[in-house]
Amino acid sequence: MATKSSDGNMALIAYNYDGTDDKKSKSDEITIDLKGLSAKRNIKVSVTILDKNNDNTYREWERSGIP
């Protein structure tokens, strides 16, 4: 999903997330190609990993004893 604000800033979110993460495969990779960006603009890239061990609410629920 991509958005552009009135001041020209853009935001992009891409995900391929299964909360159980039991069937992870090579197809879970996401490639993003950005073209036409101006060299005069600042670019900030942030990555949040959601997988079996990182930011996984399902696994945290399991670790807490499945209340």
C-alpha positions in Angstrom: 0.0 0.0 0.0 1.4 3.4 -0.9 0.2 6.9 0.1 1.3 10.4 -0.8 0.6 13.4 1.4 -0.1 16.9 0.2 3.5 18.0 1.0 4.8 15.3 -1.4 5.9 12.8 1.3 5.3 9.2 0.4 4.7 6.2 2.7 4.8 2.5 1.6 3.9 -0.6 3.6 4.3 -4.1 2.3 3.7 -7.3 4.2 3.4 -11.0 3.8 2.4 -12.1 7.3 0.9 -15.3 8.8 0.7 -15.0 12.6 1.4 -18.7 13.1 4.4 -18.6 10.8 4.4 -22.4 10.6 5.0 -22.6 6.8 7.7 -20.1 6.1 9.3 -20.5 2.6 11.4 -18.6 0.2 8.2 -17.2 -1.3 8.0 -15.1 1.9 10.5 -12.6 0.5 9.3 -9.3 -0.8 11.3 -7.2 -3.2 10.6 -3.5 -3.7 12.1 -1.5 -6.6 11.9 2.3 -6.3 12.5 4.2 -9.5 12.4 7.9 -10.4 13.4 9.2 -7.0 15.1 12.5 -6.8 18.7 12.6 -5.5 17.8 15.9 -3.8 15.3 14.2 -1.4 15.9 12.6 1.9 14.8 9.0 2.0 14.1 7.1 5.3 13.7 3.3 5.2 12.3 1.5 8.3 11.9 -2.3 8.5 9.9 -4.2 11.1 10.3 -7.9 11.0 7.3 -10.0 11.7 8.2 -13.6 12.0 8.2 -16.6 14.3 10.5 -14.8 16.8 9.9 -11.0 16.2 6.7 -9.0 16.9 4.6 -12.2 16.7 1.4 -11.9 18.7 0.4 -15.5 18.1 3.7 -16.8 19.5 3.5 -14.4 22.5 0.0 -15.8 23.1 1.4 -19.3 23.1 4.3 -18.3 25.4 1.8 -16.9 27.9 0.0 -20.2 28.2 -2.8 -19.6 25.6 -5.1 -17.8 28.1 
